[in-house]
């Protein structure tokens, strides 16, 4: 007799969750690290220090095993087949949707659209909401804090519809200028799309307060780019007060190539499809078609089934550790990093001075030194960080620097790793400037 994939997922993940740190606080980093074998290696003879988590997180064994088990036992195409494997694959895929939707506190699984990641989720909203709601002369509010994924799709929409983009400015300490936001909101505002957390500055934005402001002043659709929020903060989409929340699996311990868009049901129903093809139709005629119900209306073609299974396992894993504990741990590391790095001569940290307002991201510049050179020297020490504009060109422009070096933390990083980062940065400064 076949085993239900639903049952299999529940068993595996509960074992996984039990094997990690549980809901204890503070977080048991040593136990967590045992779930991430990739961290246990050397680079040029030095222990790897992985601080590039804002670009992509590492994956725990439980996620890799869930994907492997799906492919080794349960794989077939979803929704169409009547045979056993098709049934199991469909069950795994739809269970994953239900699990991730529950994690976000969505009203139900029908509110979660699977996508390739945050980028596709934001393109989907821009395209479909744009077609339904944005016309000539209408306004779309974004900010100078955007990742290009939450800027370029709106630029494309504005160009198509003859709409105007308005950009909320930033304060000197890396926050959204809320007075400027309030001044930009008006009767022509159709969309407000902002980051929950900035990938380039680390700022946690006051998403709920912004929701209240948007509701008070406009009838606009409020979109949150949650690519850096979902991995690090407990997310309750209904409490946040947004209409859409976009996120990527690979930044939250899940696989690459999968993510999601949470949307309010009424809006998802009102929106036209994003792409056409199999799976998204109800009935096809020679010259027109009718659409399946949301979320399937937005999922043309064979989906990333294993990706969804892996993402559900990631959510199960993060729940086992506890998002509040993860956030607390990252905050402690961030505080530590900010204190140690501030001691390096000529070093300036971008973003809020208060570590409590950041989600584990510390971007910095050393006067007179190239951000890339600093990252290259750190790499020789086994420390992985990122340098550049971080796909947020407007941010580096705003602060008058060509690039920053960015350290970003996650649940498996340690205080010792922060100390090695500070040592490496001190050495980099010496090598480059003395
Ligand atoms: N928004 C933000 C804030 C991000 O940090 C990223 C990824 N760096 C994205 C959107 C895009 O995510 P993805 O590349 O996974 O689609």
Boltz pocket constraint, residues with backbone or C-beta under 6 A from the ligand:
constraints:
  - pocket:
      binder: B
      contacts: [[A, 54], [A, 55], [A, 116], [A, 117], [A, 118], [A, 119], [A, 120], [A, 147], [A, 149], [A, 150], [A, 195], [A, 197], [A, 198], [A, 199], [A, 225], [A, 227], [A, 228], [A, 248], [A, 250], [A, 390], [A, 391]]
      max_distance: 6.0
